[in-house]
């Protein structure tokens, strides 16, 4: 069996889940994802005892449980009780049957051969999302609108991550060079800050799963350095152009010249 410690929010959870699924397929073994907060707490406490490690309990802002329940219908796998080895931030080739994974695994190199499985079987959207999002997709027709994801709430307190208006202006100009009659709508978790940044565009904020689903349907999109929009965009079968910040977390060059994390760059995005 292969299992994983959920750490962070939705985008991080998806990376962790998919890495676990791919590892299980490669090793022809079971995988197991604890379902719900109580099951997660109990499972991780048992793992702490089994492997003689200390895993953080659920805390505000980091529940250490799968938080995509309202977005995807996933398979939680089977717990066969066989866990005997802890692995951190490793390559997929290092994972064997019996491994418990504790890392973020933010790259798509291990996903390439499994893209159809991921999109069709491992991360199927909840059926009700189509109905819940229908009116918004009609109002903001993906053929006429570019969807801009703006993450403000927590990022605006982290200067090294928060993207300046210059990034969005350059990205908007690039989209306009491709389709000069396009309109723009802002999808955000922070209406006030987004309105300050984009006073001339519509700004919308919905339940997390609806915003994710909207982004996953966009033909034209501009995203920030957020694993939330990374995944919504990566799963998108409708996209023509996805603009993303060059160097990702390192857009503001706080970590030298390269990407941060180093392997998160994907050929599905256009970087500026």
N, C-alpha and C positions, 0 to 999 in steps of 0.2 A: 504494500500500500504506500502511496505517496500522499502527503497532506501538506498544508501550508498555514502559516500564521498570518491572519489578516491584519494589516497595519496601514492606517491612513483612511482616506475617503474613497469615493466610488472608483475613480480612475485607477488608483493604486490597487484596489481590490480586484479589478478586472485583470490587470497585469498579473497579479499573484494567482488568480484562479486559472487563467489560461496557461501560465507556465506549469502549474500543477497538472492540468489536463494533458498537455503535450508530453510532459515527463512520464505520465502513467501510460500513455499510448506507446511511447518509445520503449518502455520497459515491460509492456504487456502485463501490467498489474493493475490492481484496484487504485482508485483515488477516493479521497473522502474530504468533503467540505462540511463543517458543522453548520447546522441549520437553526438559526435563531440565537438570541443572546444567551439564554440559559445553557443551551447545548454547547455553544462556543466556550463559555466560561468553564464548564465542566471538562470539556475535552482538553483545553489548553492547560488547565491545572493538572490533569492526568499526564499530559506530555511533559510538563515541568518536573513532575516526580519521576517519570520513566527515564528521562534524559538528564536529570539532575541539573536543570537550568531554571532560570527565573524569567517567565514571560509576564509582561505587564498586564494587569487586570483591565477590564473595560473602564474607560475614563471619559469624561465629557470631551467631545471633539475627536475621540479615537475609540470607537466602541470595540475594536478588535473582533468584528463579526462581519459577515457578508451583508452589505447594505443595498444591494441591487434588487431586493425582493419585488418592488413595484415596477421594475423596468424589464427584467428578464425572467423567463421560465427556465431556470437552470436545473441540471441534474446534480444532486449533492453527493452522488457516489455511494460507496459502501465502506463502512468501518470494519476492517477485518482484524484490527488490533495490532497489526505488525508495523511498529515504528521503532527503529533502533539506531538512527543516525540523524544528527543535526547538520544541515547545510545552510550557509549564508548566501551571499551574492555570488553565484556560480554560473557556469555555462550549462546548458541543457545536457551536454554529454557527461557531466559529472554526477548527474542524479541517477540513483539506483533504487530498486524496490526497497522499501523500509525507510525512506528518507522523509524527514520533516523539514520543510523549507521555511526559512526566515529571511526574506529579502524583498526587493521591489521589482527586479527583473524587467526594467523599463527599456525594452528594445523589441523589434519585431523580427529579428533574424531567425528565431526559432519557430516563428509562426507561418513562414512562407508556404511550407508544404501542407499546412493545415487550415489555410484561409477559408476554404469552403466549409469545413467542419465547424470552424469558429462562428461563421456568419449564419449558417443554416441550422446547426444542431446545438452548439454549445452556448450560444448567446441569442436565443430566439426572443424577440420582443413580445411583451404581453399583448394579447390581441386588443385589449381595450384602449391601448395607446393610440391606435389608428383613429378610433372614434373621438377620443379626447382631444386629439390634435387636428382633427379635420378642419374645423372652422379657421384656425390660425393658418394652416397650410393653404387654405383657399384665400384668405385675406392677404397673406404675404406669399404670393405665388412664386415658387422657386425659379420659374423662368424669368421673373421680373425683378426679384429681390436677391441681394447678397445678404447673407446672415452673418452678422458680426457678433462673436461671443466676447463679452467683456466681463472679466472677473475682477471685482473690486473689493468685496467685503473683507476678506482676510488679506488679500494681496497688497492692498493699499497701505498696510502697516509693515510690509516687508520690502524696503526700497530696492534690494538687489533683484527681486522678482517682478516688481510692478512695472508694467510697460508704459513708456511715455506716449503722449499723443502723437509724436513724430512717427512712431511705428504704424499707428492706425492710418495716419494721413498717407504715408507711403503705400500701404497696402490698399487703401481705397483708390488711390491714383492708379495703381497697377490693375485693379479690377476694372476701373473705368477705361483703361487702355484696351481692354479685351472686349468690353461691352459698354459702350458710351451712354446707353439709355437706361442703365440699371439703377434701381433704387436700393436703399440700404435700411435694414432694421437691426436694432441692437437687442440681443438676448443676454440677460444679465442676472446676477444675484444681488445687485446693488443699484437700484433705480436712481437714487440721488446722485451718486458719483458718475454713473453712466450718462445721465442727463447733462451734467456739467461738462463731460467730455464731448458729447454729441448732441448739442442743443437743437440741431436741425433735422434729426432723425427720430422716427418712432422708437421708443424704448419699451420692451416688454419683459416681464418676469413671471414665471409660472412655477409649478411644482417641478422639482429636479428632473423627474423622469420625462416630463413633457418637453422641457428645454433640451434635454439630451436627444429625444426623438426628433425634434425639429431640426437640430443640427445634423442629425444622421440622414436627413432627407435633402439637405441643401445642395443646389447645383454649384453655387458660388458661395464661398465662406471665407471669413477671416477669423483666425482663432488666436488666443493668447497662449502662453506657456503653461497650459493646464492639462493634466492627464485626463480630466473630464472631457474636454473638447478634442483631445488627441484621439480618444477612443470613439467618440461620436463620429469623428471624421474618418477614422480608419475603417469603421464598419459601414461607411456610406457607399452604396452602390450607384448613387445618382450623381456623384460629384463630377464637375468639369475642372474646377480649380479650387484648391484649398491653400490659402496663404497662411504661413506660420512664421513666428519670429526666429530669425537665424540665431544659432547657438542656444536656443531654448531658454533654460534658466539663466544662461550666461549672456543674454541679449545685452544687458547693461555692462558687460565685460568686468564683472566682479571676480571672475575665476580664471583669468587669463584669456586665451583666444579661442578655445575649443568649445564643443557642445558640452552641456551639463544637464543631465547625466550624459556621459560620453557616447552611449549607444542608442540614445532615444531617437536619433535622426532616422526618418523613413523616406523612401523615395515616393511616397504617396503625396507629399506636401511640397509646395513651392515656398522656399525660404527667402525672406528679405531682412 
